[in-house]
């Protein structure tokens, strides 16, 4: 069963009240402004308004008006609101969203010209520009003080002083929104004094070639041009640049003087004050000079010398020194050095107080030889002189001419006080010639020559302080023939030329008392004090040898205990086939002279050519040449030549002036000996020839009658003199390699010098008959008797028996 339908009820649904949202300002919002939001519901009453942001249901504010003050970017967002009440309707619709977007206020660009710091007196221009919007009014502030110091977009500070120092800022304002700009950043104005300070580096006195830098110190650097003045401010600047420094790389003396600087900038140009002056002082750089005491640059081994680095500025102690050889630095740092190597030497100094270097010296070339200096005697045109002649000995140092002082020595009997030297193992005692010239000339003149000048000479040079000595020169014999000599060498054959293996006997013929006279020699043999090695010592001063050899060639003379000499004679022992018989002693003017060519083996043709001083003067079929009466013009060098056998050695023939009835005792003795020898030769001649032709040892012996006579004499003497020869041989065994001088003594090294090989002409004036006089290798010992000046050792060829 159903009930009856009720009476209808009418339902009316109406929309919730609408809330309206407004915002002021409704356009762009700038930071710092106030934004007002309003929410209005026109119907009903009793509403409570609630505000929301960004779809967040958290209420951010209640009230119909939501005011945002001094908005910032944090306020950006979407805002909406709704109303609520207790009675129906209890809520309104939600409003539509409104967006708030906060923008920064307009910014300004602040500029300053010129940049700080600025110089007193300059003009400073400050500008403030807001590029967005228009209608701005610009206000300027200083040092956070809100007092406006200037209005306008350009703030000009003229002729600034230190009172303008500070921090400046500005802002813009206008009537429309945005009503103000952001406040500008601060800019500092710093005013500096406009007088620059000029400095000099280095500040001490300069030497030519140094570098120097001038610096213009100013508190300002931007945009400046610097002006540099010398000597006067009114002159044009010597240079201008955009740097605050000016450098002179290598100063000259002319760069010295007073300097100023100043700076300028802007248009028109603002100039600073002038700086105070600074003075540049430039002096010539001291130049080092290499000096040495000697005047020569070529030195020898053992010669001491020094180089000194001199600088004409202050004392030597003010400087340190550097040395260079061929451009390479040496370790020596002293003021004076003693170099030992050849090269080009330079030096320079460094001043201790300021480390300034001098100019490097010019190079000095030094040559240092690896050998000791050698004195050399010049060759003589003739070694044989007659009393009254003049001769000059010359000495030089091989390869050097500067600074030498020369000293002359003559050989003398051994004495411990004398200088003792060796030459080719031959010993010499040397005595300084007291009247010799010591000087740069290197010459010693004997004028006039006398008998006592006979002897063997040696020279030596020295130079420097302390003295450096050269080696002794080679010996140079000099023979003087006297007009009236007190003694003569008697050649018992009276021949100055003999063949090898012939006998030779020499003695001293003396006028008056012959005591104390003895034979002396300069040959290839050594020997004891009385006779040469292998010679027999006979009665008095006689020395003989039964079989001569080429080493017996040389000069012989007699000498007294006081050193007085006789005339020397030159004897040649010839190994060839031809010799020349000539007088051993001077021939008197007006006397006859016979020269004879003698042969080792008789030629089929006995003819001979005779030469004087190299010129043919006569051809003889008999082998003899006779001058009936000699004169001074006949004096000279003679030789003979056979077409089959060749030629003889040369011999010097001396012619002396006529002396009134004086007969030389030596000549008398010679004539007597010759007579005795002639008789002996006649008696034994036939027997000697017979024996010689039967001998198995004929090979190498000369078969002329005279040679046969000598051979017989030798054979006769062999048995009678055997014991004497043995004694002599024993003596020779002790002294066969000995000099007539004492053996080398241990003294200072200066006196142990080697003398270069001696070449001695065996005849006067002949340059083509030089023979080398050889010497023994053994050192030699002397007895306690007197000693010869020159002691050659024995180099005799092996004799055939």
C-alpha angles and dihedrals in degrees: 000000000000131000125235118272113260123241110275121263119211117222120196120192117200130184120259114263112278118240117211121210123203131180131200124229092031096188130060114336118215127203113272095027126117119245120199121201119190129193116196130182109189099196128065123002141240095068124164111205122216126191127212134185132210099349090301110139090212111111110239096183140001122214138070092264120053111189121194111196126201091357122210133186089276089072092062112120149087116295129194137162144195137193129238132186140168099248127059124310086046096182141024130225117278112260123239115263123263121201124222116198116180117208128196115257116254114284126220129220111228118199132181127197121225104021117241137294094062131179126252109265095028123120117243120201121200118191130188119190129180107194098191125071124358142242095065124164111205122213126189127212134185132212097351091299110139090215111114109237097181141002122212137068093264119055112189123195110196126202092355122212133186088276089072091063111121149086117293129197138161145189138199129237133186140171098246129059123310085046096183140024127226115278111261124242116262122263122198125225112202119181118204130191111268098221111099124214115232118209132184126216120223093025100195129085112298131225123215110274094031122124121236132186127204115203123197103206114203131156088234126065109156117105095352129144115204124216122203122203133188130199095347137030093216093062125088113273115267087225141350127202143158093250126084092230135070121194132195105202100197113015124211129200088255090061090069121108144080120319134195134180139198136169138223141186143164134051110299089032117251111209126204123222120277117267122238113272125262123196126226113205117195126183129180112274109250112251121220117228126199109221135173134184097242127075093221133076100197115086136180135225110287094015111131120218138151138213120215128200107219124190119184096220122086127326124321088248089064091067141061116213138220125194130203132192115198088343095306118117116245127212094240114104099172129116089241128031136185107220122198101187134074118248148099109294126202133168142188136188136227116211109233099215098055105010091242116160123224122226112276114257126247113266120265114203115220125188118197115189120213089221132073117250114268125210114215127197115220117239118259123231086223134007095190114080137173120226108274095034121118127229134176122207114206128203130188139169114247109249097358135079108167130096100357127145114197130216127191127215135187125204114254139174113289117279128162090234094059128087110259121205139169129228117182089338091307115122125225131187108209129205121194110246102238096208096044119122115248110199150092093292095074094209135119118195126200108199117190099013115219134186094267089063089070109114147078119299131204130182135202133184133213137185142171132037115300087033120252112207128210125221113276115266125246113278118266118202119212122190124197123193114210127224091222106008117191091228142016136210106243113214104198091210089042088221123122090199125055136162123253115272092028118121123256128196125181132181140164118259108200132185107234121344111017095189113126096021119120141169121269128188146189104200142116092281132084122204149153124293099280109038137006119268114286092016123119118243108219135175116324114339097338120130123180142175124199097210116027125203135196090268087068089066113109145075124319129187140160124245133190125225088258091056098256109149134211126221109292121235127206115220123192121199100199126205093195133084102258133055132172120235107216134153115277094213134047116288117228118240111264095025121115120256124205122190119191133193109222125193136209089215120022110251123220088236112052095187119120138189116223122209131194119197088344096308124111108244103168144001115213127192091202097050092245134104122195129192107196096206120011125212134188089270090066091064113111149084116317135189137163133219133202118199091227105034102034127231138318129237116268125264131195117232115201122202117200129197121264115269119199113252096324112135116196110233090214090057090049091053091048092052091048093050091048091053093051092046091049093055090048092051092053092051097049100030100095094045092048094052091050093050094046095053090053095048118110087213097063092118111111097009124119113243102201115122093255092051089050090053091053093048091053091050090052092051092048091051097048095078099036094045099038096106091044090050090050090053089048091048091051088051090048089049088059094043106017091114094029129111120228083245130073116273120266111298124215102251134133115317091243091079099048096084130152116231117211120251115291122227112192126190107232091208128039118266098003117123095180099059099061113139128188114248105217126205140211119261095219125092113244136224127210132211124232095270125096118294137226121247094234123029115190116190126234116275095154114158117247108276123226115228 
